Amino acid sequence: MNKINKKRTFFISFMALIIFLSGMVVSLYDNVEGKFNHNENIIINHLNSEMKYFTLAKAKEADPSYQILSFGKDVPKDIREQLTENLEENMSSSLNVLENDSNFLYEIKNTKTKKTVKSKYLKNNIFDKDVKNKSIFYGTLYYDAKGELKDIESLYKGDYDGFDFMSFFENSLDVGYSGGEDGSDRFYINGVSVPQDQIKINTPDNVSIAYSVPKNVKDNGGMVYYYLNSWENYNAFSAAALMFGSFIIALFILFYPKSIEDEVTPFSSFRKLRGEINIGFTATAITLGCMGCLIVSGYTINGVFLNLVDTLGFTFANFIVVLCNMVIWALTFLVIGIGCYDVKYIVVDGIWRFLRDDTLIGDLCRNIKGGINKLGNVDLSDNINRTIMKYALINTLVILIMICLWWFGIFLAIIYAVVSYLWVKEKVDKIKADYDVLLVSAENLAKGNFNDEITEDVGVFNSLKDEFRNIKTGFEEAVREETKSQNMRTELISNVSHDLKTPLTGIKNYVELLQQDSIDEETRKEYTETLNQYIDRLSTLIEDLFEVSKVNSGNINLDLMELNLIQLIEQTKDECFEVLNSRGLEMIMTLANSEIPLMLDGDKTYRIFENLFNNVAKYSLPSTRVYIDIIESEEDVMVEIKNISASQMNFTSEEIVERFVRGDKSRHESGSGIGLAIVKSYVEAQGGSFKIDIDGDLFKAIIVFRKNTNN
């Protein structure tokens, strides 16, 4: 099975497991319903406080002479009034909650007053066993004639056997308790100190009390129904389901190969997050998911969720409720799975590696370390005094901070000294290692091994590393130039020998012919003209060689004067008309201004265009057009000469302007191959630029003269 199939198998298996666990949990709702809420502890835990106030209120109703609060003479009047008012408010509140709740039945009998107070919803004697047997909660109290609790069932004895003052008032008044210096205990009520024995909550006497919550609880909107039907009653089931599902998912994640998990979404996506963000988001998602499961499952089991969906008028209400539960459980199990993977990833790859490479704290530490290292980097090519001053100021600042910390500063000074020693030692060792690398490279360079290259970072010697690289590059460039120059010399000798030999051979042959007595005058005249042509060709070649010699030596003297560039080009073109016309070339000149005055050397500028026109005549395709475009701007003038080559141009624009390079390498045309090189040198000597542009068979010579040309 290839890796792609393994990843697909894992993803499908993981999703199937999540869906299966979610469906299993939801399917158990019907079995759970009603098994967690029929518990008397729910009544006691939620209603115990209300029942205490309710007991006092109903005992007072059965015996109007019953005085609930009694005060000593040391209790201020305003404190008495506050306590009495507060107690009456709480009793009234408990009566509103329980007295009209049909699910809360009660009966109070006072044997002294012979008065019975009972719930209007009570149909039978609450003290009958039949009522008790039909109750979820059944609690009784019996106080004798002395007010002592003699019998209690299902209620907390500590809450009813002598009522605790603090438990009645601490949640509604500023009440405190402390032992006095004289050994007496005191209450503090709204800032007033009152001896404990001056305030008492009296227990009723001669009274029997019974409370009952029937098993058949009705949905009357009362407090009993609310607590018995609360979603919180099912939290134990939901928590157990979460723990079981988490255990199964953890086992699945634990035993599956991590190499597969690393590349499967969503694990791969979360792994790209910084550790704190990943853990924080996952922990938050797990917490919210678990809370959502508790709430949604609780409200689903108790029927509130379904009733809400029905009330909103949705069709397929049951399906919507089930789907919502499936989604919340599946998402929760998914984030739990991501959390399990995070734990596995951290443990397997190493906690230290995780903290170092995958956390924001690790990034911060690396940046701090990088900043310290950067602070310690010294470039010997920079101003070293500034670096020393920087270290001195930082060290002074650290010392001043430690001085301000007094004795703790001594402890920091010791740590600072140790850290400084380790840091300096590390830097010195690095400098020594870098120096050794540089020394080896220098020795190789001294031996002539220019192929040796320093690839590693040599710290403070990096500037020297660059110089070593420049030496190598310069040497290689010098070798290339020397080789190129040598090849050019060889080609020069070959070309010049060929070009000199041709006219000299012709001169020799025609001189021998002229020495014959048998030739007539007309033939002699024809031979003489041909001999002059060979002499002119030889003279031109020698003149070009002298020009090359001047260019090589840099001995180019300029006689600058203001010239009309357009007029000079026209003049040169006219003088080359015969040679251009012999090839059937049509010269087309485009210009915007008929006068462009420039400071130029007339002879050398004439030679520039003469060489270019002769080059056009030699190598252009016969009977084609040659375009001369002159473009003037504020700063310069550009002259562009374009022609179509008669043969394929198998050279580059850089090669053709080198000395002794000819476009016609077969040397069918006469010439020395230095015409364009002379053009380039003369143009640049006058502050301009010259370049060749080749596009297929289109040959373009581009000259740019600056208007402010100075020698």
N, C-alpha and C positions, 0 to 999 in steps of 0.2 A: 504494500500500500504506500503510495507516494505521500509526500508531506501535505499536499493540498487536500487529499482525501482524508488524511488524519485530522487536519484542522476542521474540515467540514463535519466529520464524525463527532468530534468533541463538541462543537457548537450545537449540533442537533441534539446530542445526548444531554447536554447541560440544559438547554431550553426545555426538552421533554421532561427532565427531572423536576424543573421548577413548576411546570404546568401540572405535572402529576401530584406534587406535594400540595399545590394550591387547591386543586380539585378535591383531594382527599380531605383537607381541612374543612372546606366548605360543605362537603357531603356529611360531615359529622355534626353540623349545626342542629339538625332535627333531634339527634340523640342527646344533645346538651340542653336543649330548651326545657326549662322548668326544674332542672336538677341542681341549680346553684342558688336559686332565689328563695326556696322554701326553707329558710333557716332562721330560727329565733334570734341568732346572734346579729343578724342584719337589723332587726327591730331594735334590739338593745343598743347596738353601736350607734345607730342613727337617731333614735328617739329618746335615749336615756335622759338627756338634758331637758327636753321638752316635758317628759313624763314627771320629772321631779317638781317642776313648777306647776304642772297640772295636778299633781298629788296635793300640793299645798292649797291650791285654789279650791279643789273639790272638797278637801277636808274642812276648809273654812265655810264652804257652802253647806255642808252637813252639820256643822256646829258653829254658828255665828259667834259664839263666845271664844272661839279658838283664836288666840293672839299669836300670830306667826313670829313677829319680831318683838323682842323685849330689850330695853335699853337701861343702863345704869345712869346714875345722876351725872357722871362725868362726860356723857356723850352730848356734844353741842346740839342745839335744836336743829340747825341747818343740816347737820350730818344725819340726824334722825329722818328728817324730811326727804333728803336725797335717797337714803337707803329704802325707805318705805315706798317712795314714788318709783324707784327703779324696780323693786320687787313686784309691785303691782303691774308695771308695764310688761315685765317678763311673764307673769302669770296670765295676763290678758292675751299675750301673744300665743302662749301655749294652748289656751282655750280656743282661740281662733283656728289653730292648726289641727287639734285633735277632737274637739267637741263635736264638730260637724262632719267628721270623717266617718262614713258608714263602715269602713273597714277597721275602725278602732272602737272596740266595745269596752265598756267599763261599768263598774258598780261599786259604790261606797256606802257602807252601812255604819252608822254611829249608834252604838248600844246605849249611850247616855241620852242622846236626844231622840232616839228611836226614829231617826230620819234616814231615808235611803235616797241616794242620788245616783242615777244610772243613765246610760246612753239611750237616746230616743230610738236607736236602731236595735236595741237589745230586746229580743222577744222572750227569752227564757231566763231562768235564774242563772247568772253567770258562774255561781259557785257549784253548779251541777257538773258531774263528771262528763256528761255528754257534751257540754260546751267545751270543756278542756280537750276532749278527744278530737274535736273538730277544729282545733285551733293550731295555727302555725306557731304562735306565741301565746303563752298563758303564764301570767305572773300575778302573785298575791303578796299582800302585806297585812300584818296584824299588829296593831299597837294596843297595849293594855292600858289600864286606868292611869298608870304613871307615865305613859308616853314612851314606854320601852318597847322596842321591836322584838316581838316574841316569835314571829313566824314570817318567813320570806321564801318565795319560790321564783326562780328564773331571773330575778333582779340582783344587782350588785349590792350586797349588804352594806358595804362601806358608804354607799351613796345615800342610804336611807336610815341607817342606825346612827342617829345624831347628825343632823345636817351640817356639812362643812361650810363655814361662812365664806371662805375664799372661793370655793367652787361656784357659789351662787353669784358673786359680784366681781370677780377678777376680770371677766371679759367685757363688762359694761361700765365699770368705774375704775378710777386710778386707785387701786387698793394694793397695799403691801403689808408685809409681816416681818417683824424682827423681835429679838429678845431685848428687853430693857436692861439698863445698867443695875437696877435694883432687883433683878431676877425675875421681874414680871414680863409676860409677853404682851406685845402691843400690835395693834393694827394701825396702818397709815392710810387714811381715807381722804383722797383729794388733798393731800398734804397735811392733814390734821392727825395727830397722834391720839389714839384712843386705847385704853387698856383692854386686853382681849376679853376679860371677864365682864366687861360692861355691855357687850353686844352678844346676843344669842338668837339663833333660829330654833324655835321650839318645835318639837315633834308633836303630831296630833295624838290624842288619847281616845281610848274606847272606840277604835275604828277598824273596820275590816275593808280592805281594798282589793279589787281583782281587775286585771286588764286582760283583754283577749283580742287576737287578730285571727279571724277565721281563715281556714285553708282556701276557701273559695273567695279570693280577693277580687273585688270588682274594680273596673276602670272608671273611677269616679273623679279622677284628677286630684285626689287627696295625697297627703304626705306619705301614707303607708304604701299606697300603690306605687308611688314614685320610687321610693327606696327599694321596695321588693322587686320592681321591674327595671331597676337601673342597669345600664350597660356595664357598670363597674363590677356587677355580680359575676360576670362571665370572664373577667380578666384572667382568672386562674387557668381556664381552658385555653384562652388565646396565648397566654404565656407558655403553657406546656406545648402547644402546637408550634410556637416560634422556636422553642429550644429543640424540639425533635427535628423540625425541618432544618434548622441551622446545623445540627449534628450530622444529618445525612449529607447536606451540601458540603460541609467541611471535609468529610471523608472522601467525597467525590473529587474535590479540588486537591486534597492532599495526595491521593494515590495516582492521579493522572499526571503524565510527564509534563514537567514545567516548560520544556522546550516547545511543546505544542501550545500550551496555554499562553505563552509570551506573545504569540503572533495572532491570537484570536481576539476579535472585538467582543466585548468591550474592554477586556483586560489590557490589550496593547494600547488602547487609547488612554486609559487611566494611568498606565505606567509612564506615559510621556509627561504627565503632570509632575510638578515639583511635589516632593514628599508631603510637606505640610498641607498643601492644597488638596492633594489626593486623600490623605487621611482625614483632614477636616471635612471635606465634602462627603466622603464615604460614611464617616461616623455620624454626621448630621443626617444623611439620607437614611441610614439604618435606624437612627432614633426616631425620625419622623415616620418612617415606614412602620416601625413597631407600634408607635402610638396610633397610627392610622389603622393598623390591624386590630388593635384592642378596641378602638372606638367603633369602627365599621362593623366588626363581627359582633360586638355587644349589642349595637342598635339593630343589627339584622336578626339576631337570635331573639331579642325581646319584641320584635315586630314593629318597632318604631320606624325603621328605614322603609319597610314595605308600605306602611301607612302613609308616609310622606310622599313616596312615589305615586301611590294611588291618589292622594289628595291633589297632586300636581297634574293629574289627568293623563299620565303616560300610559300608552298601551304596552302590553307585555311587561307588566311591572315586575313580576317574578324573575323574568329573564334579565331585566336591567339590574335588579338587586344582586343576582348571582354573578353577572358579568362584572359589576363594580367590585364585588368581593374577590373574584378571581384576579382582577387586575391589581388590586392593592396587595394581595398576598404574593402574586408573582413578582411585582416590582420590589417588594421587601425582600423576598428570597434572592432576587437578582443582586441587590446591593449587598446583601449578606455574603453572597458568593464572591463579589468583588472584594469585600473586606477580607474574606478567607484567603483569596489569592494574594492580596497585599501582604498579609502576615507571612505566607509561604515565601513570597518573593524576598521579603526582608531577611528572613531566617536563612534561606538557602544561599542567597548571594552575599550575605554577611551584613550585620547591622552597621559595622563601621563603614563599609563600602557604600551602603545606602545613605548614611548620614553625610558622607563625604561628597558623593557624586549626584545624589538625587534629591537633595533638600535645599531650600533657600538658605538655611544656616550654613550648609556646606559651600554654597555659592558665595555667601558673604565672607566666610573664612578664606576661601580661595582669593577673593578680591582683596581682602586685607593683606594676605600673604603676598599677593602680586604687587600691591601697593608698596609693601615694605621692601620687596625685592627690587621694584622699580626705583625706590628711594636709594637702594644700595647700589644701583647700576651707575658706573662711572664711565664716561666717555673721555678718553685721554685727549681727544681732539677738541673738546670744549674747554671753557675757562675753568681750570681746576680750583681757583680761589673761590669761585661762587659755590662749588660743590662743598668745599671745606666749610665755608660760612654756613651753608644749609645744615650740615651735620652739627656744627657748634651751637646753632640756635635751637635745634631740636633737643639736643642734649641738655642745654641750659633750661629749656622749658620743662623737661622731665624732672630735673633736679629741683626746680622751684616748686613744682607740684608736690614732690615728696617732702620738701621742707615744711610745706603748709600742713602736712598730715601728722606732724610731730612723731610720736613713737611708732605709729603705724607706718610712717614714712621710712623708718629704719628697716622695717621688714620688707617694704617695697624696694628699698635700695639694694638689699641683698639679692632679691629676685631679679631686679634690673641688671645688676652686675653679672649674675650667672647667665641671663638671657643674652646680654651684650657680648659676653665672652663666646658663647656658642654661636651667635650670629656672625661675629667677626671671624671666628675660626672657620666657619663654613665658607665665608667669602674669600678668605685667604687661600684655603684649599682649592676653591674654584679658580682663583687667579693663577695659582701655581700650575694646576692642570691645564688651563688655557694657554699659559706660557709654554708649557712642554709641547702642546700641539703646534703652536706657532714656531717653536724652535725646530721641530722636525720638518715642518714645511719649508723653513728657511734653508735648512741643510739640503733638502731635495732640490730646491731652487738653485743653490750654489753648485750642485752637481750637474745642473743642466736638465733636471727632470721637470719640465714645465707642465707635464700632465697631472702633477699632484695638485689636488684642490682641497681646500678646507671647507667642509660641509657643515660641521657643527658650530654652535654658538660659542664664541670665545670671549664673551663678556666685554671687559674693558678694552680688549684688543680687536674688537670688531672693525674699527676703522682701519687697522693694519691688515686685517683679513681682506677688506675691500681693496686695499692697495696691492696686496699679493695677487688678487684676481685681476686687477688692472695691468699688473706686470705681465701676467700670463697672456691676457687678451692683447696687450700691446705687442708682445713678442710674436704671437701668432699673426697679428695684422702685419707686422714688419716682414715676417717670412712670406706672407702672401704677396705683399707689395714688391718684395725683392724678386720673388718668382715671376710675378707679372712683368716687372721691369726687365728681367732677364729674357723672358719670352718676347717682349716688345723689341729689345735690342736685336735678338736673333731675327725677328720678323723684319726689322728695319734693314738689317744687312741684306736679307734675302730680297726685300722689295726694292731697296735702292739699287742693289746690284742688277736686278732685272730691269728697273726703269732707266738706269744709266746705260746699261748694255744695249738696249734697243736703239736709242738715238745715236749712240757712238758707232754701233754697227752700221746704221744707215749712212751716217756721215762718212765712215770709212769706204763704204761701197760706192757712194756717189762721187767721192774724191777720186777714186780709182777710175770711174767712168769718165770723169771730166778730163783725166789725164790722157785719154785716148784721142789720137789725132783724127780718127775717122768719123767722129760725130759731127753733125752739122750744127749751125748756130742756133737754130730753133730748139733742137734737142738739148744743147748745152744750156740754153736759157731755162728750159723746163727743169733740168737737173739742178741748176743753181737755186731755183725757187724751192724745190723739194729739200735741198740741203739747208736752206735758211729755216725751213719749218722744223727740221730736226734740231738745228742749233737753238731756235726759240724754245722748243720743248725742253731741251737740256738746260737752258738758262732758267726757265720757270721752275724746273725741278730743283736746281741749285738754290734758287731764291727761296723756295719753300723750306729747304733744309736750313738755310740761315734763319728764317723766321722761327722754325722749331727750336733752334739753338737759343735764340733770344727768349722764347717762351720758357724753356727749361731753366735758363739762368735768371729769369725774372727781370731781365734788363729790357723792359718795355717803356720807352719814353713817349709821353703823350703831349701833343700840341693842341690843347683844347681851344676851341673858338665856337662862337655861336653859329650854328648851321641850321638851315631849313631841312629837316629830316625828309620831308616829302620830295623836295627837289632833288636831294641826294639819291634817293631810291629811284626816282624817275630817270636820273642821269645814268645810274648804273644799269638800269633795265635797258635803256636805249643802247648803251655800249655793248651789252650782251645780246642785242636783238638778233644778230646774225646767227649765233650759235643756237639760240632758242627757236628761231624761225626755221632753222634747218631740220628740227625735229617736229615741226608742225604744232608747236605749243602755243596756245592762246593765253596771254597774260591778262587777268582780270583783277583790277585794283579797286578796293573799296575803302573810302575814307570819308570822314565827316568834315575835315578841315584841310584846306590846301596848304596851310603854313603851320608847321609845328617847330618852333625854334628850340634847339637843345644845345648844351655845351658839350661838343664832341670833337674827337680827333678826325679830321676829314679823311686823311689817307687810310687810316685803319678802319674807319666806318665804311669807306668805299670798298676796302678789301673784304669786309664782312659780307656785304651784299653781293659782291662779285663772286665770292666762293659759293654762296648759297645759290645764286642763279646758275653758275656753272654746274653745281651739284644737281640742280633741277634738270638742266639740259642733258646731263649724262644718264640719269637713272629714271627719268619720267617715261611713262608710256607714251609713245609718239601720238601726235594728233589728239591730245587731251587738253583740258583747261588747267591752268595754274592760278590759284587764288592768292592774292595778297591783301590781307585785311589789316587795317591800321585802326586801332582803338585807343582813344585818348581819354584819360581820367585826370582828376585834379593832381595826382601825385606822380603818375608815370604814363608812358606810351608803350603800347604793345603792338609788335609787328608779327603777324602770323602768316607764314608761307605754306600753302598746302598743294600737294601734287599727288598723282596716282603713280605708284611704282610700276616699272615695266616688268620686274621679276619679283619672286617671293622674297620678303625681307626676313631672313633667318638669323636675325641678330636682335639685341635688345636696344632700347633707347639709350642705355648707359654705355653699352659697348661702342656704338657708332661714333660717339664724340671722343673716344680715346684716340691717341696718336697712332698713325699707321694702320688704322682699321678702315676698310673700304666696304661699301655696300656690294660691289661686284667682286666677290672673293675669287672668281676665276680670272680676274684682271683682264677682261676683254676690253675694258675702257682704260684709257690712259689716266694717270693720276698717281699721287703719292700716298693718299689715304690720310692726309693730315689737314685737309681743308676745313672740316668741321671742328677739329681740335683748335685750329687757329681762330676760327670764329668764336668759339667759347672763350678762349683766352682774351681776345680783344674786347669782347662784350663785357666780361667780368672786370677787366682792367679799367673800364670806363664806368664802373659802378652799376652795371646792369646784370641781367641774368639771361641764360640761354639754356633751352632744353628741347629735346626731341620727343614727340608723341607719335606712337605708331598704333594705328587702328586698322587691322587687316592689311589692305594694300594702300591705305591712306597714310601719307608721310607728312608730318607737320613739324616745321621748324618755328619755334616761338622765341622771340627776342623781346625783352622788357628793358627800356631805358627809363631811369628816374629823371624827373624834370629838374631836380636840384643836384644833379651829378657833380661831384667834386673829385678831383684826383687826390 
